[in-house]
Amino acid sequence: MAGIVNMVDNSSIQNNPIRKVKEFIDRQNQYKSVADVDRWRFVGYVLDISYESAQIITNDTYKIAVGGIPRGSFLILVPANFGKVQPHFTLLRVKEICATPLSQQVQQTYFEMHKRSMPELDIWTQADLQWGSLRCDTLGMFYADPNDVDKLAFSGDVNNIVSAHRYEVYAPDEALLNVIVNGTVRNELQEEIGHLRTMECMFDIEKQASGNIPVNVSMRDFMGCRTAMFGKTRLGKSNVVKLIAQGMIDATKETRNVGQLIFDINGEYANDSDQDNVSLRSANPSRCEVYALTKRPQTESKELKLNFYEEPSSCKSILGTFLENDGKKSNYITAFSSVELSSFKEIGQMEDFREKSHAIRKIQIYWSILHTAGYSANEAALKKIKEMHSGVIKPLEPHFNKEVMDMLYGDVEIPETSSLESMCEIYKKAADYINEKGDLLVEKGKKSYFDVDEKALLGFLVPKSGSGPMMLSVYRAYHSQNAKDFVTDIINLLEKGQTVILDLGNAQDSIRKYFSDLLSSSVFANQEKKFVNNALGNSYIELYFEEAHNLFPPSTKDNQDVYSRFAKEGAKFHIGMVYSTQSPSTISKELLVQTENFFVGHLSSLDEVKALTRTQIAFEGVEEDILRARTPGFMRMLTMSNRFVIPVQANLYALQRGE
């Protein structure tokens, strides 16, 4: 190792990107020797230096020659005796203008000049006044990897600090900027995501060496990792998500080892539009499958519906949310909405026959409500629900005893209960009886035959006044009696490396959350099972969430929901995710600290920027740029491959994929 550090013979680094800095300094020395000021990239000397920052002195001539030195731009710090040491350089990022030891005298000169209305300065005073100072953050050091001379290494610190006069500072040219931006990016699965952009201002941008530098990312950095998209709406978050999803499709066209699941709450990934032009689906028709709640005329899609019969526990809650959101607040409606139904799994685990009987009866009344509201049902499938088979109880047969049936029908012949329709009629009969007599009491102790929840459901099935079940008919668009197989189909598509887009546009939040919960849990369970069986191999699943604050709120306490498990265990199970939201402070801190990749656009609140820097220290020093820049697609990027923030103008997906 010592031999590599001390070796002056540079033949050993011919295949290492660090050679670019030697070539750069050699060129600068040539320009200096022939006084070629236009191409000389020298910007100044070091006035003060520490492990965290450096204060450099520069002048107007140097700054004009390099096209300006905007805040946030990169500078390199090299030893003055560069030719005598192994090639390396320290990376600086311009932070602010600061005072020099002569600042007070300079201000006094300006004051006197303007006071006397002096038309011009003599050349000696002019030379003094053009000098200034910049404060820069020290980001780290680039050098040849001691363990692999062909590999570029970067450290977040520097190995030594010597006297300030031993350093020179340069503005890197295009070749060296390319090393800074892309030199440490993993070689595998690289895709271009945009180009380097050090400032929002476009005035005289052609003079900047940074405008032609492509910014590459390795898709390997996103596989099994967490990626955050922050920024105000309509400033490019979704565009970057499309670039990442497209990059993953392109990078895995041979291996097909990454399946992607996109929860598309606005329909922009599944459908072309005048605003966003080409959608992800239309750009990749053979690699994308769309599942839609509402089929759109121009988009081929598969049906994404709920089976309100076969998922009674969750779907009953969704109906209650629908009614609440639509402002339905009568007493009998509120009573209906407050009833919670057991899942079939919970019923199967009940040992007490009476408890099980009441749980089944509630589901049967709920089914009767759906049937009355016009929801189609696969009765054969309902009859086969094994958890509802217990003793004399059958899924479509009310298990009323003889005393109750006699009270309901008297001398009238009791109908057979072998269908949903006949079961529904019996429960309506019970509801009519309660409406007329106030309750249905059995002889033993004159106790009510139905519990409170059952009477609330019966009161909705046949209300004393009001439309009852018919008000649910408007939600039939979300129902299909054959909706139970899409989860298995989607898991199979993901296993084959397909990108599945769930078009949830125009759906209510409760519907979106239902599908997010259902499919996220299914993906997690499938990957966990593969992990336990040592069958993960090189296969990954990537999930994409928008409006992530609804799924990962900072108030999460138990951390046992599937989204918290994604944050904690996703990498182990080869589950990556890309989540988007406007504000870092609205996201669970546990998820933020586990997030490896960041794309940050404009944030308008200082509190939001502070929340970001508290979580990821790499963004310290670029806060002002995040607060001020509002150009769509102008992002601050930090990935697994980058140890410092890269300012990037993301490519426009519609133009890139306009085929």
Sequence and secondary structure as in RCSB ss.txt:
>XXXX:A:sequence
MAGIVNMVDNSSIQNNPIRKVKEFIDRQNQYKSVADVDRWRFVGYVLDISYESAQIITNDTYKIAVGGIPRGSFL
ILVPANFGKVQPHFTLLRVKEICATPLSQQVQQTYFEMHKRSMPELDIWTQADLQWGSLRCDTLGMFYADPNDVD
KLAFSGDVNNIVSAHRYEVYAPDEALLNVIVNGTVRNELQEEIGHLRTMECMFDIEKQASGNIPVNVSMRDFMGC
RTAMFGKTRLGKSNVVKLIAQGMIDATKETRNVGQLIFDINGEYANDSDQDNVSLRSANPSRCEVYALTKRPQTE
SKELKLNFYEEPSSCKSILGTFLENDGKKSNYITAFSSVELSSFKEIGQMEDFREKSHAIRKIQIYWSILHTAGY
SANEAALKKIKEMHSGVIKPLEPHFNKEVMDMLYGDVEIPETSSLESMCEIYKKAADYINEKGDLLVEKGKKSYF
DVDEKALLGFLVPKSGSGPMMLSVYRAYHSQNAKDFVTDIINLLEKGQTVILDLGNAQDSIRKYFSDLLSSSVFA
NQEKKFVNNALGNSYIELYFEEAHNLFPPSTKDNQDVYSRFAKEGAKFHIGMVYSTQSPSTISKELLVQTENFFV
GHLSSLDEVKALTRTQIAFEGVEEDILRARTPGFMRMLTMSNRFVIPVQANLYALQRGE
>XXXX:A:secstr
 HHHHH   GGGGTTSTTHHHHHHHHHHHHHHHTT TTT  EEEEEEEE SSEEEEEEEHHHHHHTT   TT EE
EEEETTGGGS SEEEEEEEEEEE  TTHHHHHHHHHHHHHTT S   HHHHHHHTEEEEEEEEEEEEEEETTEEE
EEEEESS S    GGGEEEE   HHHHHHHHHTTS STTEEEEEEE   S  TTGGG GGGG EEEEEGGGTTTS
EEEEES TTSSHHHHHHHHHHHHHHHTTTT  EEEEEEESSSTTTS BTTTBS HHHH TTTEEEEESS  TTS 
 EE  B TTT HHHHHHHHHHHHHHTT   HHHHHHHH     HHHHHT   HHHHHHHHHHHHHHHHHHHHTT 
   HHHHHT GGG BTTBBTTB    HHHHHHHHTTS      SHHHHHHHHHHHHHHHHHHS  B SGGG BSS
 HHHHHHHHHHS SSS GGGGGGGGGGGB TTGGGHHHHHHHHHHTT EEEEE TT  HHHHHHHHHHHHHHHHH
HHHHHHHTT  TT EEEEEESSGGGTS TT  S  SHHHHHHHHTTTTTEEEEEEES GGGS HHHHHH  EEEE
     HHHHHHHHHH GGGTT HHHHHH   TTEEEEE TT SS EEEEE  HHHHT  
